[in-house]
Amino acid sequence: MNLDFAHKKTLVRVDFNVPLDSEYRITDDTRMRAALPTIRHILDQGGAVILMSHLGRPKKREDGTIDTGKFTLRHLVGHLSDLLGRPVQFAADLVGPEATRKAAALQAGEVLLLENTRFHDGETKGDRELAKQLADLADLYVNDAFGSAHRAHASTTTVAEFFDRNSKSFGYLMENEVKNAKRVLEHPERPLTAIIGGAKVSDKILLLERLIGFVDTLIVGGGMAYTFFKANGGRIGNSLVEDDRLELARDLLAKAKDRGVQLLLPQDSIVADSFSNDARRQESPSNQIADGWMGLDIGPQARQAFSEAIRSSKTILWNGPMGVFEMPNFAEGTKTIAEVVAKATQQGAFSLVGGGDSVAAVTQMGLADEVSFVSTGGGAMLEFLEGKELPGVKAMED
């Protein structure tokens, strides 16, 4: 962020899409805290800040109006004021008379939060007129919302077209997300190990295909592993499987072999007789699971094999849990991976954790500060790792 913010108004796209309880209280302010360094820097340089963000997916009523009650950013004003240690003004519209008036009156060191970007039809359409009205509110534009960078929306992408290269910049969060992802993708220290978990192969097809092209070791866990076992002729009982992806799984296994990539699947699983934390459970080879039983976590042999591969790595990418870690009785595999990744980081490896569930896992286990970088990006990080061009990133580089 090498812009001169003094005596200027800066329009900042942040990701304040935070969870709220039934009383509209924030239950996790991680995303808000992540934006504070950027906001504080602009204020410390003598600038004024105009913030915009989406919150949730507001639905239209039958009469065409939007149900604003749950999704208004007004719910965030008090907490944001506390975090910044100064009052935050609020405009009850995104663009229009109130937003224009309050933005015009904004003084150095002051903060204005605009209403939910998704209350405006033009936001998700990337509407140029909306983007122009937003751009007219400020002198500079900063995008610090990596979590929305994969969407070509008015406030993330189109608005950047109205600022020249010397008037727009990534914020610190966005800068770090892009820099750390590129460190894994473009110049990793080897050996490079990717740990991919989650429920479905179909959710991670592009990621798996891309990783096979450049990793040294690919670890596959979670529900998606059973599609690979069935593709190889294994018995997987009632485990999660995508029968329409069996040929793809065989193809991925063949590609890994052809390219000399070590593809590790969990040799054994913790299996249960129902999808419940209280289900009966036992250990089983992952390719010999009895009928009526399902794999819900990786077993002790898999934990050991995966841990050995991670410990010998210099660069580690982790996306997705190893089992149903939300259930305590099936969380051991994910917990083990989190601890080993943290330990490897302590010993000099670079580790990037991306994807909602793996981020939740390291956060719950108090290990978020023990890995090199935790991405807030979710879907945006997944698409970036897949090799897709993110509209919100490209718009800042044009």
KALINWO-V210524 format. One record per helix or strand of 3 or more residues. SS is the DSSP state (helix for helix, strand for strand). FROM is the first residue (numbers start at 1). LEN is the number of residues. If there is no record, write none. Layout:
ss=SS from=FROM len=LEN
ss=SS from=FROM len=LEN
//
This chain:
ss=strand from=9 len=5
ss=helix from=30 len=15
ss=strand from=48 len=5
ss=helix from=73 len=12
ss=strand from=88 len=3
ss=helix from=97 len=9
ss=strand from=111 len=3
ss=helix from=117 len=3
ss=helix from=122 len=4
ss=helix from=128 len=8
ss=strand from=140 len=4
ss=helix from=146 len=3
ss=helix from=158 len=5
ss=helix from=165 len=3
ss=strand from=168 len=3
ss=helix from=172 len=14
ss=strand from=192 len=5
ss=helix from=205 len=8
ss=strand from=217 len=4
ss=helix from=225 len=7
ss=helix from=243 len=16
ss=strand from=262 len=4
ss=strand from=268 len=5
ss=strand from=281 len=5
ss=strand from=294 len=5
ss=helix from=300 len=12
ss=strand from=315 len=5
ss=helix from=328 len=3
ss=helix from=332 len=15
ss=strand from=350 len=4
ss=helix from=356 len=9
ss=helix from=368 len=3
ss=helix from=379 len=7
ss=helix from=391 len=7
//
